[in-house]
């Protein structure tokens, strides 16, 4: 998480209107959200997701600059991934099943579907 924060700090001044830099900046926070969730820190994960969401809104669309697949859809997928990691299966099911993931690469869609499947009752 320290790496995410220092990397984001380093990029922050350079982002401007550079969509590739914005995508990398946003992906840092998505990686941080997953790391925080794996450590059970839902508060920090939520903060990282908010920052990634701000970056996605600035980007304004789903894109794949530098193979990041970053944009609003990937942020929404990560919200489900984080919820799954934190054991919040209600959020996984309520948000995951209706999410349209066609705008992201197939490997992101597959990961999303695995998390949704984890949330289904046996």
HELIX and SHEET records of a PDB file:
HELIX    1   1 UNK A    2  UNK A   15  1                                  14    
HELIX    2   2 UNK A   19  UNK A   38  1                                  20    
HELIX    3   3 UNK A   42  UNK A   59  1                                  18    
HELIX    4   4 UNK A   65  UNK A   67  5                                   3    
HELIX    5   5 UNK A   72  UNK A   85  1                                  14    
HELIX    6   6 UNK A   89  UNK A   96  1                                   8    
HELIX    7   7 UNK A  106  UNK A  119  1                                  14    
END                                                                             
